[in-house]
Amino acid sequence: MSKLINCFTFGSCDLHASQRLLIEQGLLAHPFIRFGISGRPYALSSGAAVQLHEFCAGERTPAEAIRQLAYGRRFPSENQRLSFWEAGKNTTETVGTEDETEIVLIELSTPIEPFIGDAIVNLNKIRRCINEPLRRANVDPKIVGKWGAALSNVGGDLRERAEALLQNWPKDFEDGGLARFGVENLRVRRLSVDDMVRDLERLRDRIGVPMALQLYNFRYMPDGRAVEWPAGFRAEQLEVARRMGLPTFDLTPLVSRLGFKRLISHDMNHWRRETYPLQAYLTYDFLAGVLGRPRLATHADSATIRHGAHALLAECADTLDELLAATRNASPSNIHRATTPSGPLVGRAQVARQALAGLTGSRTG
């Protein structure tokens, strides 16, 4: 039986980063190569996942401003895709267009969807393309922050905050009109469980293979507890999985068992690079278990990943089998709930400042 698992992954940076090790070792297929995309575009919400698959399949083409605010350089322009395809069409990586996907792994990073027209964009790209350039142009940071907060927190005063920002627009601001286009046209919605189930059922029907859900945590506390944002989002993810009968994969037990300092970066948000082999090991075994395939340890090409995973476990009482079992027993417990900016946000002062600036909602994307 083939060692290669064809998994179509929808999620954020950490999810894709750990899978890169599996792709490099020929254990996991690159999900986007056959679409002429060498990178890994992020999809942070259920609707964004459906949209990304439509864009990949060529059923829709994002306008340039939408491409920048949704994916940036991670999703190439049409000319770049054609050039990439022509350059690589004679290689084994890109030959053929047949969809050989065996399983979909999806991570829901946020229930908050900013959108322009019928296109979903990315809060983190908005911050980089709009919030930060406007601050550098010396726009009052309070005005920028209030607009950003109204967007990321689905505030009812978004249009009012946008008008205030437009009235204070800097002279000679050169970005090709992208920031102003965003401020003038951005809207936002907060998805319900029903919305997320609808989107993922549509995605599952489109691809026609089993689907699994990797649970998302906004960041981690120094004591190992996961922080959810918005409040209640973890329970909503679990309810989505329950309604759809999806197996779940949860990395939260790794932090509580191996320790915050060993696994999580100083921003309390991203995983350290040295954790990627362990994540890759557990991810492969989880997917193989869903598909009824042999585990990672049976493949000789996995030696580098296995060595990295075992190195991280040197001082841990748990075996890999015990950790894998723990990642499959997801529950709402051991989760710290962050409130909206109307109440105190947990963690360092930086967390509260980011929330008020409209920067919360998901990891880098």
C-alpha positions in Angstrom: 0.0 0.0 0.0 1.3 3.5 -0.9 3.0 5.5 1.8 1.7 8.7 0.1 -1.5 10.2 1.5 -3.3 12.6 -0.8 -4.7 15.1 1.7 -6.3 18.4 0.8 -5.6 20.7 3.7 -7.5 23.9 4.5 -6.1 25.9 7.5 -3.6 28.4 8.9 0.2 28.6 8.9 1.1 26.2 11.7 -1.1 23.4 10.1 0.7 23.8 6.8 4.2 24.3 8.3 4.2 20.9 10.0 2.8 19.2 6.9 5.7 20.5 4.9 7.9 18.0 6.5 5.7 15.2 5.3 5.5 16.6 1.8 9.3 16.9 1.6 9.6 13.2 2.6 7.1 12.1 0.0 4.6 11.0 2.7 2.0 13.6 2.0 0.9 15.1 -1.4 1.2 18.8 -2.0 -2.5 19.8 -2.2 -2.1 22.7 -4.5 0.6 21.7 -7.1 -1.8 20.3 -9.6 -3.7 23.6 -9.6 -0.5 25.5 -10.7 0.1 26.8 -7.1 3.4 26.2 -5.5 2.6 27.8 -2.2 -0.1 26.9 0.4 -2.9 29.6 0.5 -4.5 29.8 3.9 -8.3 29.4 4.5 -9.3 30.5 8.0 -13.0 29.9 8.0 -15.5 27.4 6.6 -16.7 29.8 3.8 -13.1 30.6 3.0 -12.3 26.9 2.5 -15.1 26.5 0.0 -14.0 29.7 -1.8 -10.4 28.5 -2.0 -11.4 25.3 -3.6 -13.5 27.1 -6.1 -10.6 29.5 -7.0 -8.2 26.5 -7.2 -10.5 24.7 -9.6 -10.9 27.7 -11.8 -14.6 28.0 -11.2 -14.1 31.6 -10.0 -11.2 34.0 -10.5 -10.4 36.5 -7.7 -10.0 40.1 -8.7 -6.5 41.4 -8.0 -7.6 43.4 -4.9 -9.4 40.3 -3.5 -6.4 38.1 -4.2 -4.2 40.6 -2.2 -6.7 40.9 0.7 -7.5 37.1 0.9 -4.1 35.4 0.1 -1.4 37.8 -0.8 1.5 36.1 -2.6 0.3 32.7 -1.5 -2.2 32.6 -4.3 -0.6 33.5 -7.6 -2.2 35.6 -10.3 -3.6 33.9 -13.3 -0.5 34.7 -15.4 1.7 33.3 -12.6 -0.3 30.1 -12.5 -0.1 29.6 -16.2 3.6 30.3 -16.2 4.1 27.8 -13.3 2.0 25.2 -15.0 3.9 25.6 -18.3 7.3 25.4 -16.6 6.4 22.3 -14.7 3.9 20.4 -16.9 6.5 17.8 -17.9 7.4 16.9 -14.3 5.9 14.2 -12.2 4.7 16.7 -9.7 2.3 18.5 -12.0 1.3 16.1 -14.7 -2.4 15.5 -15.0 -5.5 17.2 -13.5 -7.2 14.2 -12.0 -8.2 14.8 -8.4 -6.6 12.0 -6.3 -7.6 13.5 -3.0 -8.3 10.8 -0.4 -9.1 12.9 2.6 -9.8 16.5 3.5 -8.3 17.9 6.7 -9.8 21.3 7.7 -9.0 23.7 10.5 -11.5 26.4 11.4 -9.4 29.3 12.7 -12.3 31.7 13.1 -16.0 32.1 12.8 -15.6 35.7 11.7 -15.6 36.3 8.0 -14.7 39.7 6.5 -16.0 39.9 2.9 -16.2 42.2 -0.1 -19.2 41.5 -2.3 -19.3 37.7 -2.6 -15.6 37.2 -1.8 -14.2 36.3 1.7 -10.9 38.0 2.7 -8.5 37.5 5.5 -8.3 39.6 8.7 -4.5 39.3 8.9 -4.0 40.4 5.3 -6.3 43.4 6.0 -4.0 44.3 8.9 -0.9 44.1 6.7 -2.4 45.8 3.7 -4.6 48.5 5.4 -4.1 48.9 9.2 -0.3 49.0 9.2 0.3 51.1 6.1 -2.2 53.7 7.4 -0.4 53.9 10.8 2.9 54.3 9.0 1.2 57.2 7.1 0.6 58.9 10.4 -3.2 58.4 10.5 -4.4 58.7 14.1 -3.9 55.2 15.5 -7.1 55.4 17.5 -9.1 55.9 14.4 -7.4 53.0 12.6 -7.7 50.9 15.7 -11.5 51.6 16.2 -12.1 50.6 12.6 -10.1 47.5 12.9 -11.8 46.5 16.2 -15.3 47.0 14.6 -14.2 44.7 11.8 -12.6 41.9 13.8 -15.4 42.0 16.5 -18.3 42.3 14.0 -19.2 45.6 15.5 -22.4 47.3 14.5 -20.6 50.6 14.0 -18.3 49.4 11.2 -19.7 51.8 8.6 -19.4 54.7 11.1 -15.8 53.8 11.8 -15.0 53.5 8.1 -16.4 57.0 7.4 -14.3 58.4 10.2 -11.2 56.7 8.7 -12.0 58.0 5.2 -12.4 61.5 6.5 -8.9 61.3 7.9 -7.3 59.7 4.8 -3.7 60.7 4.3 -2.7 62.8 1.4 -0.4 61.3 -1.2 -1.0 57.8 0.1 0.3 55.5 -2.6 -0.8 51.8 -2.6 -2.7 51.6 -5.9 -6.0 52.3 -4.1 -6.0 48.9 -2.3 -6.5 50.2 1.3 -9.2 52.7 0.4 -11.0 50.0 -1.6 -11.0 47.8 1.4 -12.2 50.4 3.9 -15.0 51.5 1.6 -16.2 48.0 0.8 -15.4 45.6 3.7 -18.3 44.0 5.6 -18.1 41.3 8.2 -20.3 38.4 9.5 -20.1 36.0 12.4 -20.8 32.5 11.3 -23.1 30.2 13.3 -22.7 26.5 13.7 -25.4 26.0 11.1 -23.4 28.2 8.7 -20.2 26.3 9.3 -22.0 22.9 8.9 -23.6 24.1 5.6 -20.2 25.2 4.2 -18.3 22.1 5.2 -21.1 19.8 3.9 -20.9 21.7 0.6 -17.1 21.2 0.6 -17.3 17.5 1.4 -19.9 17.1 -1.4 -17.6 18.9 -3.8 -14.6 16.8 -3.2 -16.4 13.5 -2.3 -13.9 12.1 0.2 -13.8 11.7 4.0 -13.3 14.8 6.0 -11.6 15.4 9.4 -11.4 18.5 11.6 -8.3 19.7 13.3 -9.4 21.8 16.3 -8.0 25.4 16.5 -6.9 27.3 19.5 -6.3 31.0 19.4 -3.2 30.9 21.6 -1.9 29.2 24.8 -1.4 30.3 28.4 2.0 29.7 30.1 0.3 27.0 32.3 -0.6 25.1 29.1 -4.3 26.0 28.8 -5.6 26.9 25.4 -7.2 30.3 24.9 -10.3 30.4 22.6 -11.4 33.4 20.7 -14.2 34.3 20.2 -15.6 32.9 23.4 -17.5 29.6 22.8 -15.7 28.9 19.5 -14.2 25.6 20.6 -17.6 24.2 21.6 -18.9 25.3 18.2 -16.1 23.4 16.4 -16.9 20.3 18.4 -20.6 20.7 17.6 -19.8 21.0 13.9 -17.8 17.8 14.1 -20.6 16.0 16.0 -23.3 17.0 13.5 -21.2 16.0 10.5 -19.7 12.9 12.1 -16.1 14.2 11.6 -13.1 12.6 13.4 -11.3 15.4 15.3 -7.6 16.0 15.8 -6.6 18.2 18.8 -3.0 19.3 19.6 -4.0 20.9 22.9 -2.9 17.8 25.0 0.7 18.3 23.7 1.0 21.7 25.4 -0.4 20.5 28.8 1.8 17.3 28.8 5.1 18.6 27.2 5.0 22.1 28.5 4.3 25.6 27.1 7.9 26.7 27.0 9.1 23.7 25.0 6.3 24.0 22.3 5.0 27.5 22.0 6.8 30.7 20.8 7.0 33.9 22.8 4.0 35.3 21.1 1.9 32.6 22.9 0.4 31.8 19.6 2.6 30.0 17.1 4.3 26.6 17.6 8.1 26.4 17.8 9.8 25.0 14.7 11.3 22.1 16.6 7.7 20.9 17.3 7.0 20.3 13.6 8.4 16.7 13.5 6.1 15.7 16.4 3.1 17.4 14.8 3.9 15.8 11.4 4.2 12.4 13.0 0.9 12.6 14.9 -0.8 14.2 11.8 0.3 11.4 9.5 -0.8 8.7 12.0 -4.1 10.4 12.5 -4.9 10.6 8.8 -3.6 7.0 8.3 -5.9 5.9 11.0 -9.0 7.5 9.4 -8.1 5.9 6.1 -7.1 2.5 7.5 -3.5 2.9 6.2 -0.2 1.8 7.8 1.3 4.2 10.3 4.3 6.4 9.8 6.8 4.1 11.6 6.3 1.5 8.9 7.9 3.7 6.3 11.7 3.9 6.0 11.5 7.4 4.6 10.0 8.7 7.8 13.3 8.3 9.8 14.1 12.0 10.0 10.6 12.9 11.2 10.5 10.1 13.7 13.9 11.1 15.1 12.7 14.7 15.6 9.6 13.6 17.3 11.3 11.3 19.7 13.9 14.0 20.6 11.0 16.2 21.8 9.6 13.4 23.9 12.9 12.7 25.7 11.6 14.2 29.0 7.9 13.3 28.5 6.3 10.4 30.3 3.9 9.8 27.5 4.6 7.6 24.5 3.7 8.6 21.0 0.7 6.2 21.1 -0.5 7.8 24.3 -0.2 11.3 22.8 -2.0 10.2 19.6 -4.8 8.8 21.7 -5.0 12.1 23.6 -5.3 14.1 20.4 -8.4 12.2 19.5 -10.3 12.7 22.7 -11.3 16.3 22.3 -13.5 18.1 24.8 -14.3 21.7 25.8 -12.4 21.3 29.1 -9.0 23.0 29.9 -9.9 26.0 27.8 -9.6 29.6 28.9 -12.2 31.9 27.3 -11.1 35.3 26.2 -13.8 37.9 26.3 -14.4 40.6 23.7 -12.7 44.0 24.3 -15.7 45.1 26.3 -14.2 42.9 29.1 -10.7 41.9 30.0 -8.7 39.8 27.6 -6.5 37.2 29.1 -2.7 36.9 28.8 -0.1 39.6 28.3 -1.0 43.2 27.8 -0.1 42.7 24.2 -3.2 40.5 23.7 -5.5 43.3 24.9 -3.7 45.9 22.7 -4.1 43.6 19.7 -7.8 43.1 20.3 -8.4 46.8 20.5 -6.4 47.4 17.3 -8.5 44.8 15.5 -5.8 42.3 15.1 -7.3 39.3 16.8 -9.1 36.4 15.2 -6.6 34.0 13.8 -2.9 33.1 13.4 -0.7 34.5 10.6 -2.4 34.1 7.3 
